[in-house]
Amino acid sequence: MTIVTGRGDGGQTDLAGGVRVSKADLRVECYGTVDELISQLGVARAICGDPDAKSALKQLQKALFRVGASVATAPGSDSGPPEIDPSRLRDLDARIRSLEAGMPGPADWTVAGEDAAAAAVDVGRAVCRRAERAAVRLADAGEDVDPMVIAYLNRLSDYLWLAARKLETDAGVDSRLRDDDAPSTKPWSPAW
């Protein structure tokens, strides 16, 4: 048994459901980015010393396999894409509220790198935003995308930003962009 088939040597791949498409297809780009996110959260989990954060990251990795499968399923496939249960979004909302309740609100933009695990989660957040943009491009192109995929990725990136800040807080590091005495022309804004 080998994983080598040679079927992709010409730049084509199979979607779930057997439809052949270019490896540059928007759908492949989207689920490939979700796959990258799963791997990046694995890196974060591998270097994280906090057992609760490790457990949460593993749960998110498992949930993202369903997100990726939803995107990877060919439109019109006999089995159809797996649905993303709205309870997953409610779970993320609860996790976000829990993190917000246990930490002070952000006072400034942050610069990743003061804590290795937090920095790895921050990279995950950036990859998550890219996956979200890929899902939006796919939907904008008229392709079928479960709206819960986009909502889940949007909310997950919010959660990952807060999770990184929590890891930094617990590590006792300061990742603020500006020093206390630096003049600020604009206040912190959560919009980016």
N, CA, C and O of each residue as an XYZ file, in Angstrom:
768
protein
N       0.852     -1.184      0.000
C       0.000      0.000      0.000
C       0.891      1.239      0.000
O       1.857      1.314      0.760
N       0.569      2.204     -0.848
C       1.320      3.448     -0.910
C       0.366      4.609     -1.137
O      -0.696      4.449     -1.737
N       0.758      5.780     -0.649
C      -0.077      6.963     -0.897
C       0.194      7.549     -2.269
O      -0.548      8.414     -2.734
N       1.245      7.088     -2.916
C       1.625      7.614     -4.223
C       0.741      6.993     -5.303
O       0.762      5.781     -5.520
N      -0.033      7.840     -5.973
C      -0.878      7.363     -7.076
C      -0.471      7.975     -8.403
O      -0.715      7.396     -9.462
N       0.150      9.144     -8.347
C       0.515      9.848     -9.566
C      -0.644     10.591    -10.206
O      -0.447     11.305    -11.188
N      -1.863     10.437     -9.664
C      -3.042     11.084    -10.262
C      -2.964     12.599    -10.181
O      -3.590     13.289    -10.985
N      -2.211     13.127     -9.235
C      -2.121     14.577     -9.092
C      -0.939     15.202     -9.802
O      -0.729     16.413     -9.726
N      -0.172     14.382    -10.487
C       1.035     14.900    -11.137
C       0.740     15.944    -12.207
O       1.604     16.762    -12.520
N      -0.446     15.930    -12.764
C      -0.808     16.898    -13.803
C      -1.508     18.133    -13.263
O      -2.009     18.955    -14.030
N      -1.543     18.266    -11.912
C      -2.148     19.461    -11.317
C      -3.633     19.343    -11.051
O      -4.305     20.354    -10.849
N      -4.161     18.125    -11.048
C      -5.579     17.892    -10.759
C      -5.691     17.105     -9.444
O      -4.755     16.414     -9.043
N      -6.833     17.218     -8.793
C      -7.117     16.455     -7.581
C      -8.601     16.125     -7.542
O      -9.392     16.673     -8.310
N      -8.968     15.224     -6.640
C     -10.370     14.842     -6.468
C     -10.967     15.561     -5.272
O     -10.369     15.594     -4.197
N     -12.143     16.136     -5.460
C     -12.919     16.614     -4.328
C     -13.611     15.404     -3.708
O     -13.729     14.365     -4.356
N     -14.070     15.524     -2.463
C     -14.899     14.473     -1.874
C     -16.133     14.348     -2.763
O     -16.810     15.339     -3.035
N     -16.419     13.151     -3.204
C     -17.499     12.949     -4.160
C     -16.958     12.608     -5.538
O     -17.727     12.286     -6.443
N     -15.615     12.675     -5.710
C     -14.986     12.189     -6.921
C     -14.842     13.157     -8.075
O     -14.336     12.757     -9.124
N     -15.250     14.387     -7.949
C     -15.117     15.350     -9.041
C     -13.663     15.785     -9.138
O     -13.059     16.152     -8.131
N     -13.095     15.749    -10.339
C     -11.713     16.181    -10.574
C     -11.695     17.683    -10.835
O     -12.488     18.204    -11.619
N     -10.774     18.365    -10.162
C     -10.618     19.808    -10.338
C      -9.133     20.148    -10.313
O      -8.304     19.337     -9.902
N      -8.815     21.351    -10.755
C      -7.455     21.865    -10.679
C      -7.064     22.030     -9.213
O      -7.898     22.361     -8.371
N      -5.809     21.800     -8.926
C      -5.319     22.030     -7.571
C      -5.317     23.520     -7.221
O      -5.128     23.886     -6.061
N      -5.525     24.375     -8.220
C      -5.629     25.814     -8.000
C      -7.085     26.253     -7.836
O      -7.354     27.448     -7.712
N      -8.019     25.317     -7.834
C      -9.441     25.616     -7.674
C      -9.673     26.332     -6.333
O      -9.012     26.026     -5.341
N     -10.611     27.280     -6.312
C     -10.902     28.019     -5.078
C     -11.301     27.093     -3.935
O     -10.960     27.348     -2.780
N     -12.014     26.031     -4.249
C     -12.443     25.088     -3.205
C     -11.224     24.380     -2.601
O     -11.149     24.201     -1.385
N     -10.280     23.984     -3.441
C      -9.064     23.329     -2.963
C      -8.239     24.309     -2.131
O      -7.685     23.937     -1.096
N      -8.159     25.560     -2.582
C      -7.442     26.588     -1.826
C      -8.050     26.754     -0.437
O      -7.327     26.885      0.551
N      -9.362     26.749     -0.366
C     -10.035     26.955      0.918
C      -9.798     25.780      1.861
O      -9.375     25.977      3.000
N     -10.070     24.553      1.397
C      -9.889     23.444      2.335
C      -8.417     23.182      2.619
O      -8.079     22.656      3.680
N      -7.534     23.540      1.687
C      -6.099     23.439      1.952
C      -5.670     24.398      3.046
O      -4.804     24.070      3.857
N      -6.264     25.569      3.077
C      -5.940     26.543      4.118
C      -6.497     26.094      5.463
O      -5.869     26.317      6.498
N      -7.672     25.463      5.459
C      -8.204     24.888      6.700
C      -7.261     23.793      7.194
O      -7.010     23.686      8.395
N      -6.739     22.982      6.278
C      -5.777     21.936      6.639
C      -4.523     22.555      7.253
O      -4.001     22.050      8.247
N      -4.042     23.646      6.661
C      -2.886     24.349      7.210
C      -3.194     24.856      8.626
O      -2.342     24.790      9.512
N      -4.394     25.353      8.828
C      -4.797     25.836     10.151
C      -4.782     24.701     11.170
O      -4.304     24.877     12.290
N      -5.302     23.542     10.787
C      -5.289     22.392     11.690
C      -3.850     22.081     12.111
O      -3.574     21.849     13.288
N      -2.943     22.080     11.140
C      -1.536     21.792     11.432
C      -0.916     22.867     12.318
O      -0.160     22.552     13.238
N      -1.231     24.144     12.046
C      -0.667     25.228     12.848
C      -1.160     25.145     14.285
O      -0.391     25.400     15.212
N      -2.406     24.800     14.485
C      -2.904     24.639     15.859
C      -2.213     23.454     16.525
O      -2.047     23.443     17.745
N      -1.810     22.457     15.737
C      -1.027     21.348     16.277
C       0.336     21.809     16.758
O       0.811     21.353     17.798
N       0.970     22.704     16.020
C       2.248     23.273     16.454
C       2.043     24.020     17.772
O       2.819     23.859     18.713
N       1.002     24.828     17.827
C       0.716     25.584     19.055
C       0.483     24.631     20.226
O       0.982     24.853     21.329
N      -0.267     23.590     19.975
C      -0.572     22.616     21.032
C       0.693     21.906     21.492
O       0.865     21.650     22.684
N       1.576     21.588     20.558
C       2.795     20.847     20.890
C       3.732     21.649     21.789
O       4.460     21.068     22.594
N       3.722     22.972     21.664
C       4.646     23.782     22.476
C       3.970     24.450     23.672
O       4.631     25.110     24.474
N       2.668     24.279     23.790
C       1.923     24.912     24.878
C       2.049     24.091     26.155
O       1.908     22.868     26.136
N       2.311     24.765     27.249
C       2.421     24.086     28.532
C       1.130     24.059     29.332
O       1.057     23.374     30.352
N       0.119     24.781     28.900
C      -1.141     24.881     29.628
C      -2.063     23.733     29.213
O      -2.491     23.677     28.060
N      -2.375     22.811     30.140
C      -3.196     21.650     29.770
C      -4.595     22.024     29.265
O      -5.121     21.369     28.365
N      -5.194     23.063     29.834
C      -6.526     23.477     29.374
C      -6.462     24.034     27.951
O      -7.314     23.727     27.117
N      -5.445     24.853     27.684
C      -5.294     25.405     26.335
C      -5.003     24.294     25.335
O      -5.533     24.313     24.224
N      -4.169     23.325     25.710
C      -3.858     22.198     24.830
C      -5.125     21.426     24.478
O      -5.343     21.060     23.323
N      -5.953     21.185     25.486
C      -7.200     20.453     25.259
C      -8.131     21.229     24.336
O      -8.735     20.661     23.427
N      -8.240     22.532     24.580
C      -9.107     23.369     23.733
C      -8.610     23.375     22.288
O      -9.412     23.289     21.358
N      -7.295     23.477     22.094
C      -6.746     23.490     20.743
C      -7.013     22.162     20.025
O      -7.319     22.153     18.832
N      -6.898     21.059     20.736
C      -7.162     19.755     20.117
C      -8.631     19.633     19.709
O      -8.941     19.112     18.638
N      -9.528     20.113     20.564
C     -10.959     20.096     20.219
C     -11.217     20.929     18.970
O     -12.008     20.539     18.111
N     -10.553     22.074     18.868
C     -10.718     22.934     17.693
C     -10.163     22.261     16.443
O     -10.758     22.360     15.369
N      -9.033     21.580     16.572
C      -8.480     20.848     15.428
C      -9.494     19.825     14.915
O      -9.718     19.711     13.710
N     -10.097     19.092     15.832
C     -11.071     18.071     15.435
C     -12.282     18.709     14.756
O     -12.785     18.181     13.765
N     -12.752     19.840     15.282
C     -13.894     20.532     14.670
C     -13.541     21.024     13.276
O     -14.385     21.019     12.381
N     -12.294     21.451     13.088
C     -11.879     21.968     11.785
C     -11.829     20.883     10.713
O     -11.944     21.196      9.528
N     -11.662     19.623     11.094
C     -11.728     18.555     10.096
C     -13.112     18.532      9.449
O     -13.231     18.278      8.250
N     -14.145     18.791     10.224
C     -15.504     18.833      9.672
C     -15.675     20.053      8.760
O     -16.315     19.964      7.712
N     -15.111     21.171      9.157
C     -15.157     22.379      8.327
C     -14.475     22.103      6.991
O     -15.020     22.412      5.932
N     -13.279     21.519      7.048
C     -12.554     21.195      5.827
C     -13.326     20.222      4.953
O     -13.359     20.379      3.732
N     -13.948     19.218      5.561
C     -14.726     18.238      4.798
C     -15.928     18.893      4.140
O     -16.307     18.529      3.027
N     -16.524     19.852      4.820
C     -17.670     20.553      4.242
C     -17.262     21.287      2.973
O     -17.966     21.243      1.964
N     -16.115     21.964      3.033
C     -15.638     22.719      1.877
C     -15.146     21.776      0.780
O     -15.302     22.076     -0.404
N     -14.553     20.640      1.158
C     -13.932     19.725      0.192
C     -14.940     18.872     -0.571
O     -14.575     18.190     -1.529
N     -16.184     18.904     -0.161
C     -17.191     18.062     -0.814
C     -17.693     18.743     -2.075
O     -18.104     19.903     -2.057
N     -17.651     18.002     -3.161
C     -18.084     18.534     -4.460
C     -19.558     18.903     -4.419
O     -20.374     18.150     -3.890
N     -19.904     20.065     -4.978
C     -21.323     20.415     -5.087
C     -22.062     19.328     -5.864
O     -21.569     18.829     -6.876
N     -23.235     18.972     -5.385
C     -24.037     17.956     -6.049
C     -23.615     16.536     -5.720
O     -24.146     15.589     -6.300
N     -22.665     16.365     -4.795
C     -22.222     15.035     -4.398
C     -23.388     14.261     -3.798
O     -24.248     14.840     -3.134
N     -23.416     12.957     -4.032
C     -24.505     12.122     -3.520
C     -24.669     12.234     -2.009
O     -25.789     12.312     -1.504
N     -23.565     12.243     -1.303
C     -23.651     12.304      0.158
C     -23.837     13.730      0.661
O     -24.338     13.924      1.769
N     -23.455     14.716     -0.110
C     -23.559     16.113      0.317
C     -22.511     16.430      1.359
O     -21.983     15.527      2.008
N     -22.206     17.704      1.525
C     -21.192     18.088      2.514
C     -21.731     17.925      3.927
O     -22.927     18.095      4.163
N     -20.847     17.596      4.871
C     -21.318     17.535      6.258
C     -21.702     18.940      6.722
O     -21.024     19.919      6.409
N     -22.786     19.018      7.463
C     -23.228     20.317      7.976
C     -22.421     20.689      9.211
O     -21.988     19.829      9.978
N     -22.235     21.964      9.380
C     -21.570     22.478     10.577
C     -22.678     22.833     11.569
O     -23.471     23.745     11.336
N     -22.714     22.102     12.664
C     -23.759     22.282     13.659
C     -23.639     23.663     14.303
O     -22.553     24.043     14.737
N     -24.739     24.420     14.371
C     -24.692     25.747     15.016
C     -24.193     25.710     16.458
O     -23.748     26.731     16.983
N     -24.261     24.548     17.102
C     -23.761     24.456     18.480
C     -22.257     24.708     18.529
O     -21.738     25.123     19.566
N     -21.551     24.465     17.428
C     -20.104     24.737     17.398
C     -19.847     26.244     17.512
O     -18.889     26.669     18.156
N     -20.704     27.036     16.887
C     -20.581     28.483     16.985
C     -20.920     28.950     18.397
O     -20.247     29.821     18.948
N     -21.957     28.371     18.974
C     -22.319     28.718     20.352
C     -21.200     28.341     21.320
O     -20.947     29.057     22.289
N     -20.531     27.216     21.058
C     -19.406     26.808     21.895
C     -18.283     27.843     21.828
O     -17.709     28.213     22.852
N     -17.977     28.306     20.617
C     -16.936     29.336     20.484
C     -17.341     30.616     21.193
O     -16.515     31.250     21.850
N     -18.606     31.005     21.068
C     -19.079     32.208     21.764
C     -18.887     32.069     23.272
O     -18.462     33.014     23.935
N     -19.199     30.894     23.812
C     -19.034     30.664     25.248
C     -17.554     30.717     25.639
O     -17.204     31.270     26.682
N     -16.697     30.147     24.807
C     -15.263     30.189     25.087
C     -14.755     31.628     25.074
O     -13.946     32.016     25.917
N     -15.229     32.407     24.119
C     -14.827     33.817     24.028
C     -15.273     34.575     25.274
O     -14.486     35.314     25.866
N     -16.526     34.397     25.673
C     -17.028     35.080     26.874
C     -16.222     34.692     28.105
O     -15.938     35.536     28.954
N     -15.855     33.424     28.205
C     -15.067     32.962     29.345
C     -13.693     33.620     29.372
O     -13.230     34.055     30.426
N     -13.046     33.692     28.224
C     -11.732     34.348     28.167
C     -11.854     35.833     28.488
O     -11.045     36.377     29.239
N     -12.861     36.487     27.922
C     -13.040     37.923     28.166
C     -13.307     38.214     29.635
O     -12.848     39.226     30.164
N     -14.048     37.330     30.294
C     -14.384     37.550     31.702
C     -13.158     37.408     32.603
O     -13.114     37.995     33.685
N     -12.172     36.640     32.169
C     -11.013     36.387     33.007
C      -9.814     37.267     32.732
O      -8.769     37.103     33.362
N      -9.946     38.198     31.801
C      -8.795     39.039     31.437
C      -9.228     40.486     31.302
O     -10.394     40.775     31.032
N      -8.264     41.407     31.496
C      -8.590     42.802     31.202
C      -8.720     42.973     29.689
O      -8.119     42.222     28.922
N      -9.489     43.943     29.272
C      -9.643     44.212     27.848
C      -8.334     44.686     27.251
O      -7.493     45.228     27.968
N      -8.143     44.497     25.966
C      -6.890     44.929     25.336
C      -6.754     46.448     25.374
O      -7.719     47.186     25.176
N      -5.539     46.886     25.633
C      -5.275     48.322     25.694
C      -4.575     48.810     24.433
O      -4.470     50.015     24.206
N      -4.100     47.888     23.621
C      -3.317     48.282     22.456
C      -3.254     47.091     21.497
O      -3.667     45.981     21.832
N      -2.734     47.346     20.314
C      -2.401     46.273     19.393
C      -1.309     45.437     20.031
O      -0.651     45.883     20.971
N      -1.114     44.232     19.531
C      -0.098     43.366     20.101
C       0.928     42.972     19.048
O       0.652     42.977     17.848
N       2.114     42.633     19.528
C       3.184     42.145     18.673
C       3.508     40.724     19.138
O       3.993     40.527     20.252
N       3.241     39.748     18.290
C       3.465     38.354     18.652
C       4.941     38.077     18.858
O       5.797     38.695     18.226
N       5.231     37.139     19.752
C       6.598     36.686     19.925
C       7.125     36.719     21.342
O       8.235     36.251     21.590
N       6.372     37.253     22.269
C       6.836     37.302     23.655
C       6.698     35.943     24.337
O       7.375     35.679     25.331
N       5.835     35.086     23.816
C       5.630     33.740     24.347
C       5.457     32.812     23.148
O       4.673     33.105     22.245
N       6.180     31.701     23.136
C       6.183     30.811     21.969
C       4.799     30.247     21.663
O       4.369     30.266     20.510
N       4.100     29.748     22.671
C       2.781     29.161     22.428
C       1.797     30.217     21.936
O       1.020     29.963     21.016
N       1.829     31.399     22.546
C       0.935     32.475     22.114
C       1.243     32.886     20.680
O       0.328     33.146     19.898
N       2.536     32.947     20.329
C       2.913     33.307     18.965
C       2.409     32.263     17.974
O       1.950     32.612     16.886
N       2.490     30.991     18.341
C       1.995     29.928     17.463
C       0.479     30.036     17.282
O      -0.039     29.795     16.191
N      -0.227     30.398     18.355
C      -1.678     30.603     18.251
C      -1.962     31.821     17.375
O      -2.917     31.814     16.597
N      -1.143     32.864     17.495
C      -1.321     34.046     16.644
C      -1.140     33.704     15.166
O      -1.874     34.216     14.321
N      -0.174     32.847     14.846
C      -0.030     32.406     13.456
C      -1.289     31.648     13.042
O      -1.774     31.813     11.923
N      -1.813     30.825     13.936
C      -3.071     30.126     13.661
C      -4.209     31.090     13.365
O      -5.018     30.850     12.469
N      -4.270     32.181     14.120
C      -5.311     33.187     13.879
C      -5.169     33.782     12.488
O      -6.162     33.968     11.784
N      -3.939     34.082     12.091
C      -3.723     34.659     10.761
C      -4.092     33.662      9.663
O      -4.682     34.047      8.653
N      -3.754     32.398      9.847
C      -4.130     31.369      8.877
C      -5.645     31.210      8.849
O      -6.235     31.006      7.787
N      -6.273     31.304     10.022
C      -7.740     31.208     10.099
C      -8.395     32.328      9.302
O      -9.369     32.091      8.587
N      -7.876     33.536      9.415
C      -8.430     34.666      8.649
C      -8.257     34.420      7.147
O      -9.131     34.774      6.355
N      -7.129     33.814      6.756
C      -6.922     33.507      5.336
C      -7.918     32.446      4.871
O      -8.442     32.529      3.760
N      -8.180     31.444      5.722
C      -9.176     30.421      5.382
C     -10.561     31.054      5.240
O     -11.332     30.698      4.348
N     -10.857     31.987      6.125
C     -12.141     32.687      6.050
C     -12.253     33.468      4.740
O     -13.290     33.425      4.077
N     -11.197     34.174      4.370
C     -11.228     34.924      3.102
C     -11.387     33.988      1.916
O     -12.076     34.319      0.951
N     -10.751     32.815      1.980
C     -10.878     31.836      0.897
C     -12.319     31.329      0.808
O     -12.845     31.145     -0.290
N     -12.952     31.106      1.948
C     -14.354     30.656      1.953
C     -15.267     31.741      1.391
O     -16.209     31.437      0.660
N     -15.002     32.983      1.720
C     -15.800     34.094      1.196
C     -15.607     34.216     -0.318
O     -16.575     34.416     -1.053
N     -14.359     34.097     -0.785
C     -14.118     34.133     -2.240
C     -14.878     33.016     -2.944
O     -15.442     33.226     -4.018
N     -14.895     31.847     -2.350
C     -15.602     30.706     -2.921
C     -17.097     31.004     -3.009
O     -17.724     30.749     -4.038
N     -17.662     31.538     -1.942
C     -19.081     31.899     -1.939
C     -19.356     33.031     -2.932
O     -20.354     33.001     -3.651
N     -18.468     34.026     -2.967
C     -18.634     35.148     -3.896
C     -18.577     34.688     -5.352
O     -19.152     35.331     -6.230
N     -17.888     33.584     -5.607
C     -17.791     33.037     -6.964
C     -19.031     32.225     -7.338
O     -19.103     31.656     -8.427
N     -19.997     32.178     -6.433
C     -21.244     31.473     -6.719
C     -21.227     30.001     -6.348
O     -22.162     29.271     -6.675
N     -20.182     29.557     -5.673
C     -20.093     28.154     -5.257
C     -20.866     27.943     -3.957
O     -21.012     28.859     -3.147
N     -21.352     26.734     -3.777
C     -22.057     26.386     -2.546
C     -21.068     26.294     -1.389
O     -20.117     25.513     -1.428
N     -21.306     27.096     -0.371
C     -20.522     27.064      0.862
C     -21.518     27.191      2.001
O     -22.334     28.113      2.026
N     -21.446     26.268      2.936
C     -22.298     26.352      4.120
C     -21.990     27.672      4.825
O     -20.840     27.904      5.197
N     -22.983     28.544      5.020
C     -22.725     29.826      5.707
C     -22.110     29.649      7.091
O     -21.432     30.545      7.592
N     -22.347     28.497      7.705
C     -21.764     28.234      9.020
C     -20.243     28.098      8.926
O     -19.547     28.368      9.905
N     -19.715     27.689      7.777
C     -18.267     27.601      7.601
C     -17.655     28.984      7.773
O     -16.683     29.155      8.509
N     -18.224     29.963      7.096
C     -17.701     31.326      7.174
C     -17.878     31.886      8.584
O     -16.955     32.489      9.131
N     -19.037     31.693      9.164
C     -19.284     32.189     10.521
C     -18.340     31.531     11.525
O     -17.808     32.197     12.413
N     -18.136     30.221     11.382
C     -17.266     29.505     12.309
C     -15.829     30.018     12.212
O     -15.188     30.274     13.232
N     -15.331     30.166     10.996
C     -13.955     30.653     10.827
C     -13.801     32.075     11.354
O     -12.774     32.409     11.945
N     -14.800     32.906     11.147
C     -14.769     34.274     11.672
C     -14.681     34.263     13.189
O     -13.849     34.951     13.780
N     -15.543     33.479     13.809
C     -15.565     33.436     15.276
C     -14.312     32.769     15.830
O     -13.798     33.172     16.873
N     -13.818     31.741     15.125
C     -12.618     31.047     15.580
C     -11.419     31.994     15.608
O     -10.603     31.925     16.527
N     -11.302     32.864     14.630
C     -10.171     33.796     14.630
C     -10.255     34.736     15.830
O      -9.231     35.081     16.421
N     -11.465     35.152     16.190
C     -11.632     35.977     17.398
C     -11.160     35.215     18.636
O     -10.431     35.743     19.476
N     -11.601     33.956     18.721
C     -11.221     33.134     19.859
C      -9.698     32.964     19.929
O      -9.102     33.088     20.999
N      -9.083     32.682     18.793
C      -7.635     32.455     18.782
C      -6.867     33.702     19.200
O      -5.843     33.600     19.877
N      -7.349     34.879     18.805
C      -6.694     36.111     19.238
C      -6.736     36.214     20.759
O      -5.726     36.514     21.396
N      -7.907     35.963     21.337
C      -8.040     36.035     22.795
C      -7.234     34.942     23.483
O      -6.628     35.186     24.527
N      -7.218     33.746     22.917
C      -6.462     32.645     23.515
C      -4.968     32.984     23.563
O      -4.290     32.661     24.538
N      -4.460     33.628     22.520
C      -3.055     34.037     22.518
C      -2.802     35.079     23.601
O      -1.787     35.018     24.295
N      -3.721     36.036     23.751
C      -3.556     37.046     24.797
C      -3.589     36.394     26.181
O      -2.846     36.804     27.073
N      -4.434     35.393     26.368
C      -4.521     34.690     27.660
C      -3.209     33.970     27.946
O      -2.708     34.019     29.070
N      -2.653     33.309     26.952
C      -1.371     32.631     27.153
C      -0.287     33.638     27.533
O       0.546     33.358     28.395
N      -0.293     34.806     26.895
C       0.686     35.846     27.244
C       0.466     36.357     28.663
O       1.419     36.527     29.424
N      -0.786     36.600     29.011
C      -1.104     37.072     30.359
C      -0.629     36.064     31.396
O      -0.002     36.433     32.389
N      -0.930     34.791     31.161
C      -0.529     33.742     32.101
C       0.990     33.611     32.190
O       1.528     33.252     33.238
N       1.680     33.904     31.082
C       3.147     33.833     31.077
C       3.775     35.090     31.668
O       4.985     35.131     31.890
N       2.967     36.116     31.925
C       3.475     37.354     32.511
C       4.266     38.210     31.548
O       5.163     38.946     31.959
N       3.939     38.121     30.258
C       4.666     38.927     29.272
C       3.792     40.065     28.763
O       2.566     40.023     28.854
N       4.445     41.064     28.235
C       3.771     42.246     27.705
C       3.987     42.279     26.193
O       5.116     42.424     25.724
N       2.914     42.146     25.445
C       3.041     42.122     23.984
C       2.455     43.376     23.339
O       2.235     43.411     22.128
N       2.206     44.399     24.147
C       1.620     45.621     23.592
C       2.527     46.236     22.540
O       3.751     46.169     22.646
N       1.928     46.825     21.541
C       2.668     47.474     20.465
C       3.422     48.701     20.970
O       4.582     48.911     20.617
N       2.764     49.505     21.794
C       3.349     50.778     22.230
C       3.706     50.738     23.710
O       3.035     50.086     24.511
N       4.765     51.441     24.053
C       5.148     51.592     25.455
C       4.163     52.545     26.121
O       3.460     53.294     25.443
N       4.115     52.513     27.451
C       3.201     53.380     28.197
C       3.432     54.856     27.908
O       2.481     55.637     27.879
N       4.691     55.247     27.694
C       4.992     56.664     27.493
C       4.968     57.079     26.014
O       5.222     58.241     25.697
N       4.666     56.143     25.117
C       4.626     56.486     23.687
C       3.344     57.247     23.372
O       2.260     56.867     23.814
N       3.478     58.325     22.605
C       2.263     59.067     22.232
C       1.386     58.199     21.325
O       1.872     57.498     20.437
N       0.113     58.271     21.576
C      -0.827     57.486     20.779
C      -1.748     58.439     20.038
O      -2.440     59.252     20.651
N      -1.754     58.335     18.725
C      -2.636     59.197     17.955
C      -4.002     58.550     17.772
O      -5.000     59.232     17.540
N      -4.033     57.234     17.880
C      -5.303     56.531     17.705
C      -5.451     55.504     18.811
O      -4.488     54.814     19.146
N      -6.638     55.392     19.383
C      -6.860     54.365     20.386
C      -6.916     52.986     19.747
O      -7.099     52.847     18.537
N      -6.754     51.980     20.582
C      -6.852     50.606     20.121
C      -8.221     50.386     19.489
O      -9.224     50.911     19.973
N      -8.262     49.622     18.424
C      -9.518     49.277     17.781
C      -9.502     47.784     17.481
O      -8.495     47.266     16.998
N     -10.605     47.079     17.760
C     -10.632     45.649     17.470
C     -10.793     45.352     15.988
O     -10.760     44.186     15.593
N     -10.964     46.354     15.174
C     -11.180     46.110     13.730
C      -9.847     46.001     13.019
O      -9.007     46.896     13.118
N      -9.656     44.934     12.321
C      -8.496     44.778     11.449
C      -8.912     43.987     10.288
O      -8.102     43.718      9.401
